[in-house]
Amino acid sequence: MPCAADREWVNLGEVTAPGLDDSRTREAFGPARKCVVIYGVMSAVTLATVAALPAGGALTSRHRPIRILR
């Protein structure tokens, strides 16, 4: 029965990953970057809305959400 220890290992040479400035890297991370930007914009809009409503005189409640549900 052949064993892994009996095999001869082949040297494939030095393997290097593409750098951050490589076009393949930019292409691979393009969709991820787009999702992060969209998430950031949605978070900023939500934060601005939550901060602006009480400042604009909207009715707010000091009750915790769990009290409202009871």
A tleap script that builds the chain and sets N, CA, C and O, in Angstrom:
source leaprc.protein.ff14SB
mol = sequence {
  NMET PRO CYS ALA ALA ASP ARG GLU TRP VAL
  ASN LEU GLY GLU VAL THR ALA PRO GLY LEU
  ASP ASP SER ARG THR ARG GLU ALA PHE GLY
  PRO ALA ARG LYS CYS VAL VAL ILE TYR GLY
  VAL MET SER ALA VAL THR LEU ALA THR VAL
  ALA ALA LEU PRO ALA GLY GLY ALA LEU THR
  SER ARG HIE ARG PRO ILE ARG ILE LEU CARG
}
set mol.1.N position { 0.848 -1.170 0.000 }
set mol.1.CA position { 0.000 0.000 0.000 }
set mol.1.C position { 0.899 1.240 0.000 }
set mol.1.O position { 1.798 1.343 0.834 }
set mol.2.N position { 0.673 2.173 -0.912 }
set mol.2.CA position { 1.517 3.377 -0.955 }
set mol.2.C position { 1.255 4.276 0.251 }
set mol.2.O position { 0.135 4.365 0.754 }
set mol.3.N position { 2.295 4.922 0.687 }
set mol.3.CA position { 2.221 5.810 1.846 }
set mol.3.C position { 2.679 7.201 1.418 }
set mol.3.O position { 3.517 7.344 0.529 }
set mol.4.N position { 2.116 8.226 2.065 }
set mol.4.CA position { 2.480 9.605 1.725 }
set mol.4.C position { 3.951 9.869 2.005 }
set mol.4.O position { 4.561 10.710 1.344 }
set mol.5.N position { 4.528 9.170 2.968 }
set mol.5.CA position { 5.940 9.369 3.296 }
set mol.5.C position { 6.845 8.828 2.194 }
set mol.5.O position { 8.003 9.235 2.099 }
set mol.6.N position { 6.342 7.923 1.362 }
set mol.6.CA position { 7.137 7.345 0.291 }
set mol.6.C position { 7.173 8.219 -0.958 }
set mol.6.O position { 7.998 8.005 -1.847 }
set mol.7.N position { 6.294 9.187 -1.024 }
set mol.7.CA position { 6.219 10.023 -2.225 }
set mol.7.C position { 7.363 11.035 -2.254 }
set mol.7.O position { 7.854 11.483 -1.218 }
set mol.8.N position { 7.761 11.372 -3.454 }
set mol.8.CA position { 8.756 12.423 -3.611 }
set mol.8.C position { 8.018 13.744 -3.771 }
set mol.8.O position { 7.058 13.843 -4.536 }
set mol.9.N position { 8.469 14.743 -3.050 }
set mol.9.CA position { 7.816 16.053 -3.121 }
set mol.9.C position { 8.418 16.843 -4.268 }
set mol.9.O position { 9.631 16.843 -4.478 }
set mol.10.N position { 7.561 17.505 -4.992 }
set mol.10.CA position { 7.992 18.314 -6.132 }
set mol.10.C position { 8.050 19.762 -5.680 }
set mol.10.O position { 7.096 20.282 -5.102 }
set mol.11.N position { 9.172 20.405 -5.946 }
set mol.11.CA position { 9.318 21.814 -5.595 }
set mol.11.C position { 8.681 22.641 -6.702 }
set mol.11.O position { 9.143 22.631 -7.843 }
set mol.12.N position { 7.619 23.355 -6.357 }
set mol.12.CA position { 6.925 24.169 -7.354 }
set mol.12.C position { 7.493 25.575 -7.445 }
set mol.12.O position { 7.020 26.378 -8.250 }
set mol.13.N position { 8.470 25.881 -6.660 }
set mol.13.CA position { 9.045 27.215 -6.671 }
set mol.13.C position { 8.313 28.113 -5.685 }
set mol.13.O position { 7.442 27.664 -4.940 }
set mol.14.N position { 8.674 29.358 -5.693 }
set mol.14.CA position { 8.067 30.310 -4.761 }
set mol.14.C position { 6.689 30.735 -5.276 }
set mol.14.O position { 6.536 31.126 -6.433 }
set mol.15.N position { 5.709 30.649 -4.406 }
set mol.15.CA position { 4.345 31.055 -4.757 }
set mol.15.C position { 4.094 32.401 -4.113 }
set mol.15.O position { 4.270 32.559 -2.905 }
set mol.16.N position { 3.683 33.370 -4.910 }
set mol.16.CA position { 3.419 34.702 -4.381 }
set mol.16.C position { 1.999 35.112 -4.708 }
set mol.16.O position { 1.463 34.765 -5.760 }
set mol.17.N position { 1.409 35.839 -3.813 }
set mol.17.CA position { 0.055 36.364 -4.025 }
set mol.17.C position { 0.158 37.708 -4.734 }
set mol.17.O position { 1.154 38.416 -4.586 }
set mol.18.N position { -0.855 38.058 -5.495 }
set mol.18.CA position { -0.825 39.369 -6.146 }
set mol.18.C position { -0.885 40.483 -5.105 }
set mol.18.O position { -1.502 40.322 -4.052 }
set mol.19.N position { -0.254 41.591 -5.396 }
set mol.19.CA position { -0.219 42.724 -4.473 }
set mol.19.C position { -1.546 43.473 -4.444 }
set mol.19.O position { -2.459 43.189 -5.220 }
set mol.20.N position { -1.629 44.427 -3.538 }
set mol.20.CA position { -2.864 45.198 -3.399 }
set mol.20.C position { -3.121 46.099 -4.602 }
set mol.20.O position { -4.264 46.476 -4.861 }
set mol.21.N position { -2.077 46.443 -5.329 }
set mol.21.CA position { -2.239 47.303 -6.498 }
set mol.21.C position { -2.496 46.516 -7.776 }
set mol.21.O position { -2.643 47.105 -8.847 }
set mol.22.N position { -2.549 45.211 -7.675 }
set mol.22.CA position { -2.765 44.359 -8.837 }
set mol.22.C position { -4.202 44.491 -9.331 }
set mol.22.O position { -5.123 44.616 -8.523 }
set mol.23.N position { -4.400 44.466 -10.613 }
set mol.23.CA position { -5.747 44.628 -11.177 }
set mol.23.C position { -6.663 43.464 -10.794 }
set mol.23.O position { -7.869 43.652 -10.633 }
set mol.24.N position { -6.096 42.265 -10.648 }
set mol.24.CA position { -6.921 41.116 -10.253 }
set mol.24.C position { -7.427 41.272 -8.826 }
set mol.24.O position { -8.551 40.881 -8.511 }
set mol.25.N position { -6.591 41.845 -7.966 }
set mol.25.CA position { -7.007 42.066 -6.583 }
set mol.25.C position { -8.116 43.097 -6.521 }
set mol.25.O position { -9.111 42.904 -5.821 }
set mol.26.N position { -7.952 44.183 -7.245 }
set mol.26.CA position { -8.996 45.217 -7.265 }
set mol.26.C position { -10.296 44.669 -7.831 }
set mol.26.O position { -11.376 45.007 -7.347 }
set mol.27.N position { -10.200 43.840 -8.837 }
set mol.27.CA position { -11.395 43.258 -9.443 }
set mol.27.C position { -12.093 42.298 -8.474 }
set mol.27.O position { -13.322 42.247 -8.424 }
set mol.28.N position { -11.310 41.544 -7.712 }
set mol.28.CA position { -11.888 40.578 -6.783 }
set mol.28.C position { -12.576 41.270 -5.610 }
set mol.28.O position { -13.601 40.787 -5.128 }
set mol.29.N position { -12.032 42.389 -5.144 }
set mol.29.CA position { -12.593 43.077 -3.993 }
set mol.29.C position { -13.572 44.185 -4.374 }
set mol.29.O position { -14.090 44.872 -3.494 }
set mol.30.N position { -13.833 44.370 -5.650 }
set mol.30.CA position { -14.774 45.395 -6.094 }
set mol.30.C position { -16.173 45.238 -5.506 }
set mol.30.O position { -16.707 46.204 -4.960 }
set mol.31.N position { -16.787 44.055 -5.596 }
set mol.31.CA position { -18.124 43.879 -5.012 }
set mol.31.C position { -18.139 44.053 -3.495 }
set mol.31.O position { -19.101 44.592 -2.947 }
set mol.32.N position { -17.096 43.607 -2.818 }
set mol.32.CA position { -17.038 43.767 -1.359 }
set mol.32.C position { -16.953 45.246 -0.993 }
set mol.32.O position { -17.606 45.695 -0.052 }
set mol.33.N position { -16.156 45.990 -1.730 }
set mol.33.CA position { -16.022 47.425 -1.469 }
set mol.33.C position { -17.361 48.124 -1.690 }
set mol.33.O position { -17.732 49.016 -0.927 }
set mol.34.N position { -18.078 47.723 -2.722 }
set mol.34.CA position { -19.383 48.325 -3.018 }
set mol.34.C position { -20.362 48.057 -1.877 }
set mol.34.O position { -21.100 48.956 -1.475 }
set mol.35.N position { -20.377 46.836 -1.354 }
set mol.35.CA position { -21.271 46.491 -0.244 }
set mol.35.C position { -20.925 47.273 1.009 }
set mol.35.O position { -21.824 47.707 1.730 }
set mol.36.N position { -19.645 47.462 1.283 }
set mol.36.CA position { -19.230 48.219 2.461 }
set mol.36.C position { -19.660 49.677 2.340 }
set mol.36.O position { -20.096 50.279 3.321 }
set mol.37.N position { -19.542 50.243 1.153 }
set mol.37.CA position { -19.956 51.634 0.937 }
set mol.37.C position { -21.467 51.764 1.102 }
set mol.37.O position { -21.937 52.707 1.739 }
set mol.38.N position { -22.227 50.840 0.543 }
set mol.38.CA position { -23.689 50.889 0.671 }
set mol.38.C position { -24.090 50.760 2.136 }
set mol.38.O position { -24.974 51.484 2.594 }
set mol.39.N position { -23.461 49.854 2.879 }
set mol.39.CA position { -23.756 49.683 4.293 }
set mol.39.C position { -23.426 50.954 5.073 }
set mol.39.O position { -24.180 51.349 5.962 }
set mol.40.N position { -22.319 51.586 4.751 }
set mol.40.CA position { -21.932 52.827 5.425 }
set mol.40.C position { -22.914 53.951 5.170 }
set mol.40.O position { -23.250 54.708 6.081 }
set mol.41.N position { -23.375 54.065 3.937 }
set mol.41.CA position { -24.352 55.104 3.599 }
set mol.41.C position { -25.670 54.855 4.334 }
set mol.41.O position { -26.261 55.787 4.880 }
set mol.42.N position { -26.128 53.610 4.352 }
set mol.42.CA position { -27.378 53.295 5.055 }
set mol.42.C position { -27.242 53.562 6.553 }
set mol.42.O position { -28.180 54.058 7.177 }
set mol.43.N position { -26.102 53.245 7.127 }
set mol.43.CA position { -25.872 53.496 8.554 }
set mol.43.C position { -25.864 54.993 8.851 }
set mol.43.O position { -26.426 55.428 9.855 }
set mol.44.N position { -25.236 55.775 7.992 }
set mol.44.CA position { -25.185 57.222 8.194 }
set mol.44.C position { -26.579 57.839 8.082 }
set mol.44.O position { -26.929 58.727 8.859 }
set mol.45.N position { -27.365 57.375 7.129 }
set mol.45.CA position { -28.732 57.888 6.977 }
set mol.45.C position { -29.569 57.525 8.194 }
set mol.45.O position { -30.333 58.354 8.690 }
set mol.46.N position { -29.435 56.302 8.678 }
set mol.46.CA position { -30.184 55.877 9.865 }
set mol.46.C position { -29.780 56.699 11.085 }
set mol.46.O position { -30.646 57.153 11.833 }
set mol.47.N position { -28.495 56.894 11.295 }
set mol.47.CA position { -28.024 57.676 12.429 }
set mol.47.C position { -28.518 59.117 12.342 }
set mol.47.O position { -28.955 59.685 13.342 }
set mol.48.N position { -28.452 59.703 11.160 }
set mol.48.CA position { -28.930 61.077 10.996 }
set mol.48.C position { -30.424 61.178 11.285 }
set mol.48.O position { -30.869 62.147 11.899 }
set mol.49.N position { -31.204 60.185 10.849 }
set mol.49.CA position { -32.644 60.188 11.099 }
set mol.49.C position { -32.932 60.058 12.583 }
set mol.49.O position { -33.771 60.785 13.115 }
set mol.50.N position { -32.257 59.151 13.253 }
set mol.50.CA position { -32.485 58.937 14.680 }
set mol.50.C position { -32.072 60.172 15.477 }
set mol.50.O position { -32.712 60.494 16.478 }
set mol.51.N position { -31.038 60.853 15.065 }
set mol.51.CA position { -30.593 62.049 15.770 }
set mol.51.C position { -31.475 63.257 15.455 }
set mol.51.O position { -31.667 64.121 16.310 }
set mol.52.N position { -32.008 63.323 14.244 }
set mol.52.CA position { -32.774 64.500 13.823 }
set mol.52.C position { -34.210 64.486 14.344 }
set mol.52.O position { -34.770 65.549 14.611 }
set mol.53.N position { -34.812 63.324 14.493 }
set mol.53.CA position { -36.206 63.267 14.936 }
set mol.53.C position { -36.413 63.901 16.308 }
set mol.53.O position { -37.285 64.762 16.433 }
set mol.54.N position { -35.673 63.532 17.331 }
set mol.54.CA position { -35.880 64.185 18.623 }
set mol.54.C position { -35.481 65.664 18.603 }
set mol.54.O position { -36.107 66.484 19.275 }
set mol.55.N position { -34.452 66.003 17.841 }
set mol.55.CA position { -34.021 67.396 17.759 }
set mol.55.C position { -35.074 68.259 17.068 }
set mol.55.O position { -35.182 69.455 17.340 }
set mol.56.N position { -35.838 67.657 16.186 }
set mol.56.CA position { -36.868 68.397 15.460 }
set mol.56.C position { -38.187 68.485 16.200 }
set mol.56.O position { -39.144 69.049 15.671 }
set mol.57.N position { -38.269 67.948 17.398 }
set mol.57.CA position { -39.479 68.062 18.193 }
set mol.57.C position { -40.429 66.895 18.051 }
set mol.57.O position { -41.573 66.978 18.499 }
set mol.58.N position { -39.993 65.823 17.446 }
set mol.58.CA position { -40.860 64.650 17.307 }
set mol.58.C position { -41.081 64.026 18.681 }
set mol.58.O position { -40.209 64.093 19.547 }
set mol.59.N position { -42.230 63.431 18.872 }
set mol.59.CA position { -42.526 62.776 20.132 }
set mol.59.C position { -41.646 61.544 20.283 }
set mol.59.O position { -41.571 60.699 19.391 }
set mol.60.N position { -41.002 61.463 21.398 }
set mol.60.CA position { -40.167 60.295 21.683 }
set mol.60.C position { -40.592 59.717 23.023 }
set mol.60.O position { -41.217 60.397 23.837 }
set mol.61.N position { -40.260 58.506 23.233 }
set mol.61.CA position { -40.610 57.821 24.470 }
set mol.61.C position { -39.343 57.417 25.189 }
set mol.61.O position { -38.374 56.987 24.563 }
set mol.62.N position { -39.347 57.554 26.505 }
set mol.62.CA position { -38.200 57.117 27.288 }
set mol.62.C position { -38.365 55.666 27.722 }
set mol.62.O position { -37.477 55.104 28.363 }
set mol.63.N position { -39.486 55.064 27.378 }
set mol.63.CA position { -39.722 53.675 27.752 }
set mol.63.C position { -38.794 52.767 26.972 }
set mol.63.O position { -38.506 52.998 25.797 }
set mol.64.N position { -38.343 51.754 27.636 }
set mol.64.CA position { -37.563 50.745 26.950 }
set mol.64.C position { -38.490 49.924 26.070 }
set mol.64.O position { -39.659 49.755 26.416 }
set mol.65.N position { -38.020 49.417 24.968 }
set mol.65.CA position { -38.876 48.636 24.073 }
set mol.65.C position { -39.524 47.429 24.772 }
set mol.65.O position { -40.637 47.043 24.414 }
set mol.66.N position { -38.863 46.846 25.735 }
set mol.66.CA position { -39.432 45.666 26.405 }
set mol.66.C position { -40.666 46.074 27.209 }
set mol.66.O position { -41.599 45.279 27.332 }
set mol.67.N position { -40.699 47.284 27.758 }
set mol.67.CA position { -41.877 47.749 28.486 }
set mol.67.C position { -43.042 47.973 27.543 }
set mol.67.O position { -44.191 47.719 27.906 }
set mol.68.N position { -42.769 48.438 26.358 }
set mol.68.CA position { -43.834 48.692 25.394 }
set mol.68.C position { -44.469 47.373 24.970 }
set mol.68.O position { -45.675 47.318 24.727 }
set mol.69.N position { -43.689 46.335 24.881 }
set mol.69.CA position { -44.204 45.044 24.420 }
set mol.69.C position { -44.999 44.327 25.495 }
set mol.69.O position { -45.794 43.450 25.159 }
set mol.70.N position { -44.832 44.642 26.733 }
set mol.70.CA position { -45.544 43.952 27.818 }
set mol.70.C position { -46.987 44.348 27.895 }
set mol.70.O position { -47.717 43.855 28.755 }
savepdb mol mol.pdb
quit
